Amino acid sequence: MGFQQGLSGLNAASTQLDTIGNNVANANTVGFKGSRTEFADMYGSSLYGISTTTPGIGVKVAAVTQNMSNGNITPTGRSLDLAINNGGFFTVAQPDGTLAYTRNGQFQVNNQGYVVNNGNFLQGWQADASGNVTQGPVGKLQLNTNLVSPKPTTQATLGLNLDSRKASPTVTPLDPTNSATYNWSNTNTVYDSLGNPHQVTMYYIAGAATPAGRTWTATAYVDGNPANNTPPNSNTFSMVFDTSGVLTTPGPFNVNFTPVPVNGSAVPQTVAFKFNGSTQTGQDFGVTTPPIIDGFAPGSLKSVNISASGIVQATFTNGQTKTIGQIALANFINPQGLQSKGNNLWSQTFDSGSASYNVPGTGNTGTIQSGAVEDSNVDLTSELVNMITAQRYYQANAQTIKTQDTLVQTLLNI
């Protein structure tokens, strides 16, 4: 028994305790992967190899390897907190431009609209102006649409039912302030070029029934004023129904108006109204299908939603949604070959292989869960048991040194 064996055991046990201590210290670190210390025996060799009577010269630390298994997923309710179900890594660009990989999904938005994690930029594919995503080289994801520009209304589609049981009004002409001059009305909101809302009210008046059907007249008022339709110079158009109550003249009917320049918008505007699917039956007046009206007011960013496939979609205060981009997940042939860099980051190495970027849920990568984070995969119970074992291991190696010292002292005392 020699000092070398005991000393190597102490060094190995010390490394094992350091590894266990690091695991315990990071038991609450989001996305942390626990490690273990792996040992290898050592034998002294000569020119002719290892003797069959050589007892060995101790132990060495062969490697400290990481356990890449998934941790538990904990809901947080915060949309930019992301967890990966199964394999894959988030890719981030560090401030110096180099790429790193992480399972820590605690993301925020910086003052320039970029999605970041501890100052590192989340990588993915940015959508174009139409919201289409093309999977090419990855880049920084930016919520660069803090304000949606207004869009003027150009068309509106209304599905209505006009009550065939109603007779023509006996009071004429049309007066919006007198309900006896029309049968029914409904109002929809349209927007001008600056995003200001305007109320378009249609007043419906039943005509006389004929063997071929019945004609109703619809008269458009905008913000309480008659619309100016040219040509003809009228704000009234005809809706012709056949004997089955089917509308044979669905339009479009152009409603022209010039916004009152209260808020600076005085650009003449035309909205094409269509009445596709409208009917005349013996039922109450009403809207049979939800109106489809384009155009909207300006809006600011309200919330961000991220789908399981990594699609980043922004919702704005005007009710509009827009696809911002898509998160890319990286995968490696040998994830355990990644080099830990600290700050929950890994870098690729020759052993790990090059990163391949995939849409979440494809290419052996997991899906993304928004509003949750992945906990550390450290099992505290196991680590505490391992700590006791490592402590005994350390004590036993210290005892071998103590025993060897006693033998030396015995020899010196002869």
Residue pairs with C-beta under 8 A, 6 or more apart in sequence:
1 400
1 403
1 404
1 407
2 57
2 404
3 401
3 404
4 57
4 58
5 56
5 57
5 58
5 59
5 397
5 400
6 58
6 397
6 398
6 400
6 401
6 404
7 58
7 397
7 401
8 42
8 57
8 58
8 59
8 60
9 58
9 59
9 393
9 394
9 396
9 397
9 400
10 394
10 397
10 398
10 401
11 61
12 37
12 39
12 59
12 60
12 61
12 393
13 390
13 393
13 394
13 397
14 394
15 37
15 61
15 64
16 37
16 386
16 390
16 393
17 387
17 390
17 391
17 394
19 35
19 36
19 37
19 64
20 383
20 386
20 387
20 390
21 387
22 35
23 34
23 35
23 378
23 383
24 378
24 380
24 383
24 384
24 387
26 32
26 34
26 376
26 378
27 376
27 378
27 380
27 383
28 375
28 376
29 104
29 344
29 376
30 103
30 104
30 105
30 106
30 344
30 373
30 374
30 375
30 376
31 71
31 102
31 103
31 104
31 105
31 344
31 373
31 374
31 376
32 71
32 344
32 376
32 377
32 378
33 66
33 67
33 68
33 69
33 71
33 103
33 376
33 377
34 66
34 67
34 376
34 377
34 378
34 379
34 383
35 64
35 65
35 66
35 67
36 64
36 65
36 67
37 61
37 63
37 64
38 61
38 62
38 63
38 64
38 65
39 59
39 60
39 61
39 62
40 59
40 60
40 61
40 62
41 56
41 58
41 59
41 60
42 56
42 57
42 58
42 59
42 60
43 50
43 54
43 56
43 57
44 50
44 54
44 56
44 57
65 336
66 336
66 338
66 340
67 377
68 335
68 336
69 377
70 84
70 85
70 86
70 374
70 377
71 103
71 374
71 375
71 376
71 377
72 374
72 375
73 83
73 85
73 369
73 372
73 373
73 374
73 375
74 372
74 373
74 374
74 375
75 371
75 372
76 371
76 372
76 373
77 371
78 371
79 303
79 304
79 305
79 306
79 370
79 371
80 107
80 108
80 109
80 115
80 304
80 306
80 370
81 105
81 106
81 107
81 370
81 371
81 372
81 373
82 90
82 105
82 107
82 306
82 327
82 368
82 369
82 370
82 372
82 373
83 105
83 368
83 369
83 372
83 373
83 374
84 90
84 103
84 105
84 329
84 360
84 365
84 366
84 367
84 368
84 369
84 374
85 366
85 367
85 368
85 369
86 365
86 366
86 367
87 331
87 335
87 364
87 365
87 366
88 329
88 330
88 331
88 358
88 360
88 364
88 365
88 366
89 101
89 102
89 103
89 329
89 330
89 331
89 332
89 335
89 346
89 355
90 101
90 102
90 103
90 104
90 105
90 117
90 122
90 123
90 327
90 329
90 330
91 99
91 100
91 101
91 122
91 123
91 138
91 328
91 329
91 330
91 355
91 357
92 99
92 100
92 101
92 102
92 116
92 117
92 120
92 121
92 122
92 123
92 345
93 99
93 100
93 120
93 121
93 123
93 140
94 100
94 119
94 120
94 345
95 119
95 120
98 347
99 123
99 347
99 348
99 355
100 120
100 341
100 345
100 346
100 347
101 330
101 338
101 345
101 346
101 347
101 348
101 355
102 117
102 120
102 344
102 345
102 346
103 344
103 374
104 117
104 344
104 373
104 374
105 117
105 372
105 373
105 374
106 117
106 373
107 115
107 116
107 117
107 122
108 115
108 116
108 117
109 115
109 116
109 143
109 304
110 116
112 142
113 142
113 143
113 144
113 146
114 121
114 122
114 140
114 141
114 142
114 143
115 121
115 122
115 140
115 141
115 142
115 143
115 312
116 122
118 343
118 344
120 345
121 140
121 141
122 140
122 141
122 327
123 138
123 139
123 140
123 141
123 327
123 328
124 138
124 139
124 141
124 310
124 312
124 325
124 326
124 327
124 328
125 133
125 134
125 135
125 136
125 138
125 139
125 325
125 326
125 328
126 133
126 139
126 140
126 141
126 142
126 324
126 325
127 133
127 322
127 323
127 324
127 325
127 326
128 134
131 322
131 323
132 323
133 311
133 323
133 325
133 326
135 326
135 328
135 357
135 359
138 328
138 357
141 312
141 324
141 325
141 327
142 324
142 325
143 301
143 304
143 312
143 314
143 324
144 324
145 301
145 314
145 322
145 324
146 300
146 301
147 298
147 299
147 300
147 301
148 296
148 298
148 299
148 300
148 316
148 318
148 320
148 322
149 195
149 298
150 191
150 193
150 194
150 195
150 295
150 296
150 297
150 298
151 191
151 195
151 294
151 295
151 296
152 191
152 192
152 193
152 267
152 269
152 295
153 190
153 191
153 192
153 269
153 271
153 293
153 294
153 295
154 270
154 271
154 272
154 294
154 295
155 252
155 271
155 272
155 273
155 274
155 293
155 294
156 188
156 190
156 200
156 271
156 272
156 273
156 274
156 291
156 292
156 293
156 294
157 273
157 274
157 275
157 276
157 291
157 292
157 293
158 186
158 188
158 202
158 273
158 274
158 275
158 278
158 287
158 291
159 275
159 276
159 277
159 278
159 287
159 288
159 289
159 290
159 291
160 186
160 275
160 278
160 279
160 285
160 286
160 287
160 288
161 278
161 279
161 280
161 281
161 283
161 284
161 285
161 286
161 288
162 183
162 184
162 204
162 206
162 216
162 239
162 241
162 278
162 279
162 280
162 285
163 183
163 184
163 280
163 281
163 282
163 283
163 284
163 285
164 214
164 245
164 280
164 281
164 282
165 282
166 183
166 184
166 206
167 206
168 183
168 205
168 206
168 207
168 208
169 180
169 181
169 182
169 183
169 205
169 206
170 180
171 178
171 180
171 181
172 181
173 181
174 181
174 182
174 203
174 205
174 219
175 181
176 182
176 185
176 201
176 203
176 221
176 224
181 205
182 203
182 204
182 205
182 219
183 204
183 205
183 206
183 216
183 285
184 203
184 204
184 285
185 201
185 202
185 203
185 204
186 201
186 202
186 287
187 199
187 200
187 201
187 202
188 199
188 200
188 291
188 293
189 197
189 198
189 199
189 200
189 293
190 197
190 198
190 200
190 269
190 271
190 293
190 295
191 197
191 198
191 295
191 296
191 297
192 198
192 259
192 265
192 267
192 269
193 265
193 267
193 269
194 263
194 264
194 265
195 296
195 297
195 298
195 318
196 259
196 262
196 263
196 265
196 297
197 297
198 222
198 223
198 257
198 259
199 222
199 223
199 224
200 220
200 221
200 222
200 227
200 255
200 271
201 220
201 221
201 222
201 224
202 218
202 219
202 220
202 221
202 273
203 218
203 219
203 221
204 216
204 217
204 218
204 239
204 285
205 216
205 217
205 218
205 219
206 214
206 216
207 214
207 215
207 216
207 217
208 214
211 243
212 242
212 243
213 240
213 241
213 242
213 243
213 248
214 240
214 241
214 280
215 238
215 239
215 240
215 241
216 238
216 239
216 241
216 280
217 236
217 237
217 238
217 239
218 236
218 237
218 238
218 239
218 253
219 226
219 235
219 236
220 226
220 227
220 229
220 235
220 236
220 255
220 273
221 227
221 235
222 255
222 257
223 260
225 257
226 235
227 235
227 255
227 256
227 257
228 235
228 256
228 257
228 258
229 235
229 236
229 237
229 254
229 255
229 256
230 256
235 255
237 251
237 253
238 249
239 247
239 249
239 275
239 278
240 247
240 248
240 249
241 247
241 248
241 279
241 280
242 248
245 279
245 280
245 281
246 279
247 275
247 277
247 278
247 279
247 280
250 274
250 275
250 276
250 277
250 278
251 272
251 273
251 274
251 275
251 276
252 272
252 273
252 274
253 272
253 273
253 274
254 270
254 271
254 272
254 273
255 270
255 271
255 272
255 273
256 268
256 269
256 270
257 268
257 269
257 271
258 266
258 267
258 268
258 269
259 265
259 266
259 267
259 269
260 266
277 288
277 289
278 288
279 288
296 318
296 319
296 320
297 318
298 318
299 316
299 317
299 318
299 319
299 320
300 316
300 317
301 314
301 315
301 316
301 317
302 314
302 315
302 316
302 317
303 314
303 315
304 312
304 313
304 314
304 315
304 324
305 312
305 313
305 314
305 315
305 370
306 312
306 313
306 327
306 368
306 370
307 313
307 368
307 370
308 360
308 361
308 367
308 368
308 369
309 326
309 359
309 360
309 361
309 367
309 368
310 326
310 327
310 328
310 329
310 359
310 360
310 368
311 323
311 325
311 326
312 323
312 324
312 325
312 326
312 327
313 321
313 322
313 323
313 324
314 321
314 322
314 323
314 324
315 321
316 322
326 359
327 360
327 368
328 357
328 358
328 359
329 357
329 358
329 359
329 360
329 365
329 366
329 368
330 355
330 356
330 357
330 358
330 365
331 355
331 356
331 358
331 363
331 364
331 365
332 338
332 348
332 352
332 353
332 354
332 355
332 356
333 352
333 353
334 351
334 352
334 353
335 352
336 351
336 352
337 349
337 350
337 351
337 352
337 353
338 346
338 347
338 348
338 349
338 352
339 346
339 347
339 348
339 349
339 352
340 346
341 347
348 354
348 355
356 363
358 364
358 365
359 365
360 366
360 367
360 368
361 367
